[in-house]
Amino acid sequence: MVTNVSPHASFEFATATRVLFGPGRLAEAPDAVRALGATRVLLVTGKDASRAQPLREALERQGLGVHVFSVDGEPTVELAREGTARASEAGCDAVVAFGGGSALDAGKALAALAANGGDPLDYLEVIGRGQPLTRPSLPFVAIPTTAGTGSEVTRNAVLGSKDAKVKASLRSPHMLPRVALVDPDLLSGAPAAVLASSGMDALSQLIEPFLSGRANPLTDALAREGMRRSARSLRRAVLDGPDASAREDLALASLFGGLCLANSGLGAVHGFAAPVGGMFDAPHGAVCAALLPAVLDVNLRALRARAPGHASTSRFQELAALLTGTADARPEDAVTWVDALRTALEVPGLGRYGLTAAQVPALVEKAKGASSMKANPLVLTDAELTEIALRSL
């Protein structure tokens, strides 16, 4: 197996102040929130707020005032404005997010905006003014109920813009959660489609940082362990249901993916996913799953043709070995394995969400400007980006 040492031995690593991981640890959430000095909490949930009712009641038993804000779908600039106003009106001094990546990103954005004031467009990358968030966010606790985005340990929140038809990030070290509480038991009963799309998202967030030009030894170690766990458990969890060991593997793979992307960047999968998510009503994880096989294949060919000495070129063999469990796997086997997994999990192509071949040129232009594209192993040509989009339909 190839065991390249990253060329970047000097690096910075930042994450949540506390990470609490393990089955049953949700019970510790009220004490963790109270320890932050909170008195009035904005509890951000997914569409079905009833799932968070036990947590709400536990927080209230701690003497905390709780105001619920539900997120129906992926967060937008408009929703961020509404939620910030709600937090201000209620006098909230902390934010707790309980749900999937959408709820966590919304909560993270609201905690930052409530503390800094102004409009989301003042701070958004790409489509906004990109001003820095200068004040620490309200104390923020992230509790994921899916295993995909790793948002509980990242320093950004993705917001969609209906006007610009693209997604962009609020980003700042001030946005790192004060507490990330990851309880694998919360994956019990998750629908197979959610496990599939979120699990493929987590896998992409392990693979892309591992191949990134910003990879470092610490994220490499997390990526390797996360990929092993995802490879052995994701298919089984989706097709047979997630037992305790699979839940642990998926939760750790997601957590590690978040740590990796926050510190080593992503690549073309997420470079495309941002504009696709802005143009269409498409689940982020499913979009990443649709793109991953073609991105890997095109990147491998481009590296061999234009940068054979690049560290990421030789890493493809190790990637293939980690995914397939075969030490002498060929680099191409990584692409084949990922494509077979996507097929087995029945994750649809981007055409399912409305993307057509005629829209690909506009998509490519938007993807080229996405922040995630900057960490791809090398700059892809317009023809290569077009190939990725067409093959992902």
Buried (B, 14 or more C-beta within 10 A) or exposed (E): EBEBEBEBEEBEEEBBEBBBBBBEBBEBBBEBBBEBEBEBBBBBBBEEBEBBEEBBEBBEEBEBBBBBBBBEEBBBBBBBBEBBEBBBEBEBBBBBBBBBBBBBBBBBBBBBBBBBEEBBBBBBBBBBEBEEBEEBBBBBBBBBBBBBBBBBBBBBBBBBBEEBBBBBBBBBEBBBBBBBBBBBBBBBEBEBBBBBBBBBBBBBBBBBBBBBBBBBEBBBEBBBBBBBBBBBBBBBBBEEBBEEBBBBBBBBBBBBBBBBBBBBBBBBBBBBBBBBBBBBEBBBBBBBBBBBBBBBBBBBBBBEEEEEEBBBBBBBBBBBBBBBEEEEBBBBBBBBBBBEBBEEBEBBBBEEBEBEEEBBEEBBEBBBBBBBBBBBBBEBEEEBBBBBBBBBB
